[in-house]
Amino acid sequence: MITKVYRERTAADLKSRISKVLLNGNETKIVEITIQGAVVTVLTHREEDIKHIESVQVLDEQNNVITERKTDLDVSNNRTLDFRFTFEVV
């Protein structure tokens, strides 16, 4: 069994490594990265004028992909988007 203390320590390590979010290959600003126990949440800046989403990636400090979502999603006019990623260390 993995202890609560170790899960929280691993979550803190993950939080410290998250460095950027890419939307369709272009960096979007991270507004905040929070940690609560063993849960890390990343929130991005609201993006305007996005017409289509193909991919969203979270990268570490060495530009390695932590997580990636591929999609083929059209975005309605006059919409702003922000992205929230939640990681729970279990």
Secondary structure as the mmCIF struct_conf table of DSSP 4:
data_model
#
loop_
_struct_conf.conf_type_id
_struct_conf.id
_struct_conf.beg_label_comp_id
_struct_conf.beg_label_asym_id
_struct_conf.beg_label_seq_id
_struct_conf.end_label_comp_id
_struct_conf.end_label_asym_id
_struct_conf.end_label_seq_id
HELX_RH_AL_P HELX_RH_AL_P1 LYS A 4 ARG A 17
STRN STRN1 ILE A 18 LEU A 23
TURN_TY1_P TURN_TY1_P1 ASN A 24 GLY A 25
STRN STRN2 ASN A 26 THR A 28
STRN STRN3 ILE A 30 GLN A 36
TURN_TY1_P TURN_TY1_P2 GLY A 37 ALA A 38
STRN STRN4 VAL A 39 THR A 44
HELX_LH_PP_P HELX_LH_PP_P1 HIS A 45 ARG A 46
STRN STRN5 GLU A 47 GLU A 47
BEND BEND1 ASP A 49 ASP A 49
STRN STRN6 HIS A 52 ASP A 60
TURN_TY1_P TURN_TY1_P3 GLU A 61 GLN A 62
BEND BEND2 ASN A 63 ASN A 63
STRN STRN7 VAL A 65 ASP A 74
TURN_TY1_P TURN_TY1_P4 ASN A 77 ASN A 78
STRN STRN8 LEU A 81 LEU A 81
STRN STRN9 ARG A 84 GLU A 88
#
